[in-house]
Amino acid sequence: MNAHPDKFKISSTPAVGAIFSCIGRNHVGIVIGWDGTNITIQEGNLDGKTNSFAEAKKDWHTVTYTLSQFVSICHGVEFAIPI
């Protein structure tokens, strides 16, 4: 998450359009909604396998959590917010 500090700000607070990184899971996705309490994300590779592109297109979802739920699921999370 330290690449391109001129293009992204690292934060513990999400923003729409940010990329998230789950610290405890080595997992990433995108924030598509944030209302100050609830975060909506899109993420893929839910089966933990290396898939073909055709398989990967089916292996994703959109889900909403409270921020505290999401942080707990990720065992910590960082957001790379475009600047």
Secondary structure as UniProt FT lines:
FT   TURN            5..7
FT   STRAND          8..11
FT   TURN            16..17
FT   STRAND          19..22
FT   TURN            23..26
FT   STRAND          27..34
FT   STRAND          38..44
FT   TURN            46..47
FT   HELIX           53..56
FT   TURN            57..58
FT   STRAND          60..66
FT   HELIX           67..74
FT   STRAND          77..82
//
